[in-house]
Amino acid sequence: MSSPAVRVIGLTRSFEQGGIRIDVLRGVDLTIGAGEIVALLGPSGSGKSTMLQAIGLLEGGFGGRIEIAGTDASALNGDARTALRRDHLGFVYQFHHLLPDFTAIENVILPQLVAGKAREAAEERAGELLSALGLAERLDHRPSQLSGGEQQRVAVARA
């Protein structure tokens, strides 16, 4: 059996607020297989975003172990964590943060170029992704020219 895409073991996180310790994450265990879709649900303030920050390797200060694609991320330095995040993780935020001066296809190409992909290959892949998401006719439109749903699909393609 192949290793899971994400494995979290004993994840903990606490904050101090007004001299009081608040345990937001208390020994969370989670395994996500490749291609699996997971929904993280809970009331406001329950630690969903905190947990995603940890799994996404976006923030430090967590206890426990986080493995991404079989690599123990907790043992990596900053550059190695950045490379692991770049190569194996993608995020679509509630607010998609598309670059307003870039077209839909340029917004999807840019992270691929940053990751070292050749321009021609990045352009081809971006076109495939956007077409698969029903945006083949909108490749050259800027975010302000797209509906909210179309912007969200560009963000999915970018991730």
C-alpha positions as CSV (number, residue, x, y, z in Angstrom):
1,M,0.0,0.0,0.0
2,S,1.3,3.5,-0.9
3,S,1.8,6.1,1.8
4,P,-1.0,8.5,2.4
5,A,-0.9,12.0,0.8
6,V,-1.3,13.5,4.2
7,R,-0.8,12.0,7.7
8,V,-1.2,14.0,10.9
9,I,-0.3,12.4,14.2
10,G,-0.9,14.0,17.6
11,L,-1.2,17.5,16.2
12,T,-1.5,20.1,19.0
13,R,-1.6,23.9,19.1
14,S,-2.2,26.3,22.0
15,F,-2.5,30.1,22.3
16,E,-2.3,32.5,25.2
17,Q,-5.1,35.0,25.4
18,G,-5.3,37.4,28.3
19,G,-3.0,35.2,30.4
20,I,-5.2,32.1,29.7
21,R,-3.9,29.1,27.7
22,I,-6.4,28.0,25.0
23,D,-5.8,24.5,23.6
24,V,-7.1,24.8,20.1
25,L,-5.9,21.4,18.7
26,R,-5.5,18.5,21.1
27,G,-3.9,15.5,19.7
28,V,-5.5,15.5,16.2
29,D,-4.9,12.4,14.1
30,L,-5.8,12.4,10.4
31,T,-5.0,10.4,7.3
32,I,-5.9,11.5,3.8
33,G,-5.3,9.2,0.9
34,A,-4.2,10.4,-2.6
35,G,-7.3,11.6,-4.5
36,E,-9.5,11.6,-1.4
37,I,-11.8,14.5,-0.8
38,V,-12.2,15.6,2.8
39,A,-14.4,18.3,4.4
40,L,-13.3,19.9,7.6
41,L,-16.4,21.1,9.4
42,G,-17.0,22.8,12.7
43,P,-18.3,26.0,14.4
44,S,-16.4,29.3,14.2
45,G,-13.4,29.2,16.4
46,S,-13.1,25.4,16.6
47,G,-9.6,25.3,15.0
48,K,-10.4,24.5,11.4
49,S,-8.2,27.3,9.9
50,T,-5.5,26.6,12.5
51,M,-5.4,22.9,11.5
52,L,-5.2,23.9,7.8
53,Q,-2.4,26.3,8.5
54,A,-0.5,23.4,10.1
55,I,-1.2,20.8,7.4
56,G,-0.4,23.4,4.7
57,L,3.0,24.1,6.4
58,L,2.1,27.7,6.4
59,E,2.8,28.3,10.1
60,G,5.0,26.8,12.8
61,G,4.5,26.3,16.6
62,F,2.6,23.1,16.3
63,G,3.2,19.9,18.3
64,G,2.9,16.5,16.7
65,R,3.9,15.1,13.4
66,I,2.8,16.1,9.9
67,E,3.7,13.9,6.9
68,I,3.2,15.1,3.3
69,A,3.7,12.5,0.5
70,G,5.6,10.3,3.0
71,T,8.0,13.1,4.1
72,D,8.1,14.1,7.8
73,A,7.5,17.9,7.4
74,S,8.2,18.5,11.0
75,A,11.9,17.6,10.6
76,L,12.5,19.9,7.6
77,N,14.1,23.4,7.5
78,G,12.3,26.4,6.0
79,D,13.5,25.9,2.4
80,A,12.7,22.2,2.4
81,R,9.3,22.9,3.8
82,T,8.7,25.5,1.1
83,A,9.7,23.0,-1.6
84,L,7.5,20.3,-0.1
85,R,4.5,22.7,0.1
86,R,5.2,24.0,-3.5
87,D,5.4,20.5,-5.0
88,H,2.6,18.7,-3.1
89,L,0.0,21.1,-1.7
90,G,-2.5,23.6,-3.2
91,F,-5.0,25.8,-1.6
92,V,-8.2,27.5,-2.6
93,Y,-9.1,30.2,-0.2
94,Q,-12.6,31.6,0.4
95,F,-11.2,34.8,-1.1
96,H,-9.3,33.6,-4.1
97,H,-6.7,36.4,-4.3
98,L,-6.3,36.3,-8.1
99,L,-3.8,38.8,-9.4
100,P,-6.1,41.5,-10.9
101,D,-3.8,42.6,-13.7
102,F,-3.3,39.1,-14.9
103,T,-5.6,37.1,-17.1
104,A,-7.2,33.8,-16.0
105,I,-4.6,31.8,-17.8
106,E,-1.7,33.9,-16.5
107,N,-3.0,33.5,-12.9
108,V,-2.8,29.7,-13.5
109,I,0.6,29.8,-15.3
110,L,2.5,31.9,-12.7
111,P,2.8,29.3,-9.8
112,Q,3.9,26.7,-12.3
113,L,6.7,29.0,-13.5
114,V,7.7,29.8,-9.9
115,A,7.9,26.0,-9.4
116,G,10.4,25.7,-12.3
117,K,8.1,24.4,-15.0
118,A,8.9,25.4,-18.6
119,R,6.7,28.2,-19.9
120,E,5.3,26.1,-22.8
121,A,4.4,23.2,-20.5
122,A,2.9,25.6,-18.0
123,E,0.8,27.3,-20.6
124,E,-0.4,23.9,-22.0
125,R,-1.3,22.6,-18.5
126,A,-3.1,25.8,-17.6
127,G,-5.2,25.7,-20.7
128,E,-6.1,22.1,-20.1
129,L,-7.1,22.8,-16.5
130,L,-9.2,25.9,-17.3
131,S,-10.9,24.1,-20.2
132,A,-11.7,21.2,-18.0
133,L,-13.4,23.7,-15.6
134,G,-15.5,25.2,-18.4
135,L,-13.4,28.3,-18.9
136,A,-12.0,27.7,-22.4
137,E,-13.6,30.9,-23.7
138,R,-12.5,33.0,-20.7
139,L,-8.7,32.4,-20.7
140,D,-7.8,36.0,-21.6
141,H,-10.2,37.6,-19.2
142,R,-9.0,39.4,-16.1
143,P,-10.6,38.6,-12.7
144,S,-12.8,41.7,-12.8
145,Q,-14.3,40.4,-16.0
146,L,-15.2,37.0,-14.5
147,S,-18.1,36.1,-12.3
148,G,-17.4,35.0,-8.7
149,G,-17.9,31.3,-9.7
150,E,-15.5,31.7,-12.6
151,Q,-12.9,33.3,-10.4
152,Q,-13.3,30.4,-7.9
153,R,-12.7,27.9,-10.8
154,V,-9.6,29.8,-11.8
155,A,-8.4,29.5,-8.2
156,V,-9.0,25.8,-8.3
157,A,-7.0,25.5,-11.5
158,R,-4.2,27.5,-10.0
159,A,-4.1,25.3,-6.9
